[in-house]
Amino acid sequence: MCWPKRSLILLFVLPIIIVTLFFIQQEIELIRDSSRHVERFMFLPKGEYLRTAALGYDQLVADIIWLQAIQVIGDKRISEEGYNWIYHALDVITTLDPKFDYAYQVGGVILSALGKKIDLSNALLEKGLKENPDVWQIPFYLGFNHFFYMDDYKKAAEYMTIVSRLPGRPFYIPQLAATLYVEQGNPEVALEFLERAYKETEDERIKKEIENKTREVIVERDILFLESGVKRYIGTYKKDPETLDDLVKGGIINIIPKEPFGGYYYIVKETMEVKSSVKKERIRLHSAGK
């Protein structure tokens, strides 16, 4: 009996691939602890080495690793070091299958939003942008990282400009890119960006992250508004206000905004700064270089 050439290759190649990756499946099935799950990825060879061993079955190996990776990514408890191993696994996957654009997207969002590994997220997404220049989601997430985590409106605008030229992108992207360029550091622009990003994700964990950031931006917007009111009050009445209520009584503002974290705003009498009773640190929206 003469076996087809492809069948003979599979007969000898598949056992090598399965043995190389079998430990991942076994550990996920036998070990419940998520930190132990993800550390299995530390033993994965680099993608370049696996590509040589795969003998042309790169996508098959990438798919096997991907199936294990998404189980780990779904765990609620992953250590800080665990996200480093997730990045390693995703780097291996995308080296074996550079056109697997969804892996870049998932990895880019998970590493930044949940792992706080912004540098690794950007590295993976930049790799994806180079290999998949027509996938609008990849530069969109790069723009989001620079806006959301790095306060770099200019760089965010550059990535959104790339998105605006790609097919299938949301209709509002060109306007958003232009606004980011023109009004860098404006909290209203930040809130618009966050609202758009919220609509683009279906992951509830990431939505909660965006909701929290939105509240932080609202605090910054309100404080800027109230501090402007304090300055106008001093300029009008030639004295410092005792409380924010004085701004309302003096006709400077109509109402004191509601603090989004459930606290309240107050004036620091020594400096005339406005503070939140809950959110002590301000996010200080700005553009890079300011």
C-alpha positions as CSV (number, residue, x, y, z in Angstrom):
1,M,0.0,0.0,0.0
2,C,1.4,3.4,-1.0
3,W,0.7,6.2,1.4
4,P,0.2,9.7,-0.1
5,K,3.1,12.0,0.6
6,R,1.0,14.4,2.7
7,S,-0.2,11.6,4.9
8,L,3.3,10.4,5.5
9,I,4.4,13.9,6.5
10,L,1.5,14.1,8.9
11,L,2.3,10.7,10.4
12,F,5.8,11.8,11.4
13,V,5.3,15.5,12.0
14,L,2.1,15.5,14.1
15,P,3.6,13.4,16.9
16,I,6.5,15.9,17.2
17,I,4.1,18.8,17.4
18,I,1.8,17.1,19.8
19,V,4.6,16.1,22.1
20,T,6.1,19.6,22.0
21,L,2.8,21.2,23.1
22,F,1.2,18.4,25.1
23,F,2.4,19.7,28.4
24,I,0.2,22.8,28.0
25,Q,-3.0,20.8,27.7
26,Q,-2.1,18.5,30.5
27,E,-1.3,21.3,32.9
28,I,-4.5,23.2,32.1
29,E,-6.5,20.1,32.8
30,L,-4.7,18.9,35.9
31,I,-3.9,22.2,37.6
32,R,-6.6,24.6,38.7
33,D,-4.5,27.5,39.9
34,S,-4.4,30.1,37.1
35,S,-0.9,31.3,38.0
36,R,0.4,27.8,37.4
37,H,-1.6,27.6,34.2
38,V,0.0,30.6,32.7
39,E,3.6,29.8,33.8
40,R,3.5,26.7,31.5
41,F,4.0,29.2,28.7
42,M,7.5,30.1,30.0
43,F,8.7,26.7,28.6
44,L,7.4,27.5,25.1
45,P,10.4,27.9,22.7
46,K,10.6,31.1,20.7
47,G,8.4,31.3,17.6
48,E,11.4,31.2,15.3
49,Y,12.5,27.9,16.8
50,L,9.0,26.4,16.7
51,R,8.6,27.5,13.1
52,T,11.7,25.4,12.2
53,A,10.4,22.4,14.1
54,A,6.9,22.7,12.6
55,L,8.1,21.8,9.1
56,G,5.6,23.9,7.4
57,Y,2.7,23.4,9.7
58,D,3.1,26.8,11.4
59,Q,-0.7,27.6,11.5
60,L,-1.5,24.3,13.0
61,V,1.0,24.8,15.8
62,A,-0.3,28.4,16.3
63,D,-3.9,27.2,16.5
64,I,-3.0,24.6,19.2
65,I,-1.2,27.2,21.3
66,W,-4.0,29.7,20.8
67,L,-6.6,27.2,22.1
68,Q,-4.6,26.9,25.3
69,A,-3.9,30.7,25.5
70,I,-7.6,31.7,25.4
71,Q,-8.4,29.4,28.3
72,V,-5.7,31.1,30.4
73,I,-6.7,34.6,29.2
74,G,-10.2,33.8,30.5
75,D,-9.0,33.2,34.0
76,K,-10.0,36.0,36.5
77,R,-6.8,35.7,38.5
78,I,-3.6,36.2,36.7
79,S,-0.4,37.3,38.4
80,E,1.7,40.2,37.1
81,E,4.3,37.8,35.9
82,G,1.6,35.8,34.3
83,Y,0.9,38.5,31.8
84,N,4.5,38.4,30.7
85,W,4.0,34.7,29.8
86,I,0.8,35.5,28.0
87,Y,2.7,38.0,25.9
88,H,5.3,35.3,25.2
89,A,2.6,32.9,24.1
90,L,1.0,35.5,21.9
91,D,4.3,36.5,20.4
92,V,5.0,32.8,19.5
93,I,1.5,32.5,18.0
94,T,1.9,35.6,15.8
95,T,5.3,34.6,14.8
96,L,4.0,31.3,13.5
97,D,0.9,32.9,12.0
98,P,1.7,36.6,11.4
99,K,-1.7,37.2,9.7
100,F,-3.7,36.0,12.7
101,D,-5.0,39.5,13.4
102,Y,-7.5,38.6,16.1
103,A,-4.6,37.4,18.3
104,Y,-3.0,40.8,18.1
105,Q,-6.3,42.5,19.0
106,V,-7.2,40.2,21.9
107,G,-3.6,40.3,23.3
108,G,-3.3,44.1,22.9
109,V,-6.4,44.8,24.8
110,I,-5.9,42.1,27.5
111,L,-2.3,43.1,28.2
112,S,-3.1,46.8,28.6
113,A,-6.6,46.8,30.2
114,L,-6.2,43.9,32.5
115,G,-2.5,43.3,32.8
116,K,-1.4,47.0,32.8
117,K,1.5,45.9,30.6
118,I,1.3,48.8,28.2
119,D,4.7,48.4,26.7
120,L,4.0,44.7,25.9
121,S,0.6,45.6,24.5
122,N,2.1,48.2,22.3
123,A,4.9,45.9,21.1
124,L,2.3,43.2,20.1
125,L,0.1,45.7,18.4
126,E,3.0,47.3,16.5
127,K,4.0,43.9,15.3
128,G,0.4,43.3,14.2
129,L,0.2,46.6,12.4
130,K,3.3,45.8,10.4
131,E,1.9,42.4,9.4
132,N,-1.7,43.4,9.0
133,P,-1.8,47.1,7.8
134,D,-5.4,46.9,6.6
135,V,-7.0,45.8,9.9
136,W,-8.4,49.0,11.5
137,Q,-8.8,47.6,15.0
138,I,-5.0,47.2,15.5
139,P,-4.1,50.9,15.1
140,F,-7.3,51.8,16.9
141,Y,-6.1,49.9,20.0
142,L,-2.7,51.5,19.7
143,G,-4.3,54.9,19.6
144,F,-6.4,53.9,22.6
145,N,-3.3,52.9,24.6
146,H,-1.6,56.2,24.0
147,F,-4.7,58.1,24.9
148,F,-6.0,56.1,27.8
149,Y,-2.8,55.0,29.6
150,M,0.0,57.3,28.3
151,D,-1.9,60.7,28.0
152,D,-0.3,61.2,24.6
153,Y,-3.0,62.8,22.6
154,K,-0.7,63.6,19.7
155,K,0.4,60.0,19.2
156,A,-3.2,58.8,19.7
157,A,-4.3,61.2,16.9
158,E,-1.6,59.8,14.6
159,Y,-2.9,56.3,15.1
160,M,-6.5,57.4,14.6
161,T,-5.5,59.0,11.4
162,I,-4.2,55.7,10.2
163,V,-7.5,54.1,11.2
164,S,-9.4,56.8,9.3
165,R,-7.8,55.6,6.0
166,L,-8.8,51.9,6.4
167,P,-11.8,50.1,5.1
168,G,-14.5,49.1,7.6
169,R,-13.5,51.6,10.3
170,P,-16.3,53.3,12.3
171,F,-17.7,56.5,10.6
172,Y,-16.6,58.8,13.4
173,I,-12.9,58.1,13.4
174,P,-11.8,60.9,11.0
175,Q,-13.6,63.5,13.1
176,L,-12.1,62.0,16.3
177,A,-8.6,62.1,14.9
178,A,-9.0,65.7,13.9
179,T,-10.4,66.7,17.3
180,L,-7.5,65.0,19.1
181,Y,-5.1,67.0,17.1
182,V,-6.9,70.3,17.6
183,E,-8.0,70.0,21.3
184,Q,-5.3,68.0,23.0
185,G,-5.9,67.7,26.7
186,N,-9.6,68.7,26.6
187,P,-11.6,66.5,29.0
188,E,-14.6,66.7,26.7
189,V,-12.6,65.1,23.9
190,A,-11.4,62.5,26.4
191,L,-15.0,61.6,27.4
192,E,-16.0,61.3,23.7
193,F,-13.0,59.0,23.1
194,L,-13.9,56.8,26.1
195,E,-17.6,56.6,25.0
196,R,-16.5,55.4,21.5
197,A,-14.1,52.9,23.0
198,Y,-16.7,51.6,25.3
199,K,-19.0,50.8,22.4
200,E,-16.2,49.0,20.5
201,T,-15.6,46.4,23.2
202,E,-17.8,43.5,24.4
203,D,-15.5,42.4,27.3
204,E,-17.2,43.3,30.6
205,R,-13.9,43.5,32.4
206,I,-12.6,46.1,30.0
207,K,-15.9,48.0,30.0
208,K,-15.5,48.4,33.8
209,E,-12.0,49.7,33.3
210,I,-13.3,52.3,30.8
211,E,-16.2,53.2,33.2
212,N,-13.7,53.9,36.0
213,K,-11.5,56.0,33.7
214,T,-14.5,57.9,32.5
215,R,-15.3,58.8,36.2
216,E,-11.7,60.0,36.6
217,V,-12.0,62.2,33.6
218,I,-15.3,63.6,34.8
219,V,-13.6,64.5,38.1
220,E,-10.9,66.3,36.2
221,R,-13.5,68.1,34.1
222,D,-15.5,69.2,37.1
223,I,-12.4,70.3,39.0
224,L,-11.3,72.5,36.1
225,F,-14.8,73.9,35.9
226,L,-14.9,74.7,39.6
227,E,-11.4,76.1,39.9
228,S,-12.3,78.4,37.0
229,G,-15.4,79.4,39.0
230,V,-13.2,80.1,42.1
231,K,-11.0,82.4,40.0
232,R,-14.0,84.3,38.7
233,Y,-15.5,84.6,42.1
234,I,-12.2,86.1,43.5
235,G,-12.0,88.5,40.5
236,T,-15.7,89.6,41.0
237,Y,-15.9,89.8,44.8
238,K,-12.2,90.5,45.6
239,K,-12.2,87.8,48.3
240,D,-11.8,84.1,48.5
241,P,-15.0,81.9,48.6
242,E,-15.4,80.0,51.9
243,T,-17.1,77.0,50.2
244,L,-18.2,76.0,46.7
245,D,-21.7,77.0,47.7
246,D,-20.5,80.6,47.6
247,L,-20.0,80.2,43.8
248,V,-23.7,79.3,43.4
249,K,-24.9,82.0,45.8
250,G,-22.7,84.6,44.0
251,G,-24.1,83.7,40.6
252,I,-20.8,82.4,39.3
253,I,-22.1,78.9,38.6
254,N,-25.6,77.4,38.5
255,I,-24.9,74.1,40.3
256,I,-22.1,72.1,41.9
257,P,-21.5,69.0,39.8
258,K,-22.1,65.6,41.4
259,E,-18.9,63.8,42.2
260,P,-19.0,60.5,40.1
261,F,-17.4,58.3,42.8
262,G,-20.0,59.1,45.3
263,G,-18.1,61.7,47.2
264,Y,-18.1,65.5,47.0
265,Y,-15.9,68.5,45.9
266,Y,-14.4,71.0,48.3
267,I,-12.1,74.0,48.3
268,V,-8.6,73.7,50.0
269,K,-8.6,77.1,51.7
270,E,-4.8,77.5,51.8
271,T,-4.4,77.1,48.0
272,M,-7.9,77.7,46.6
273,E,-7.6,74.3,44.8
274,V,-10.7,72.2,44.3
275,K,-10.4,68.5,45.4
276,S,-12.5,65.4,45.3
277,S,-13.2,63.7,48.7
278,V,-12.7,60.3,47.1
279,K,-10.3,60.7,44.1
280,K,-7.3,62.3,45.6
281,E,-5.0,62.1,42.6
282,R,-5.8,64.0,39.4
283,I,-5.2,62.5,36.0
284,R,-4.0,65.8,34.6
285,L,-4.9,65.4,31.0
286,H,-2.2,66.7,28.7
287,S,-0.5,66.1,25.4
288,A,3.0,64.6,25.1
289,G,5.7,67.2,25.4
290,K,3.7,69.6,27.5
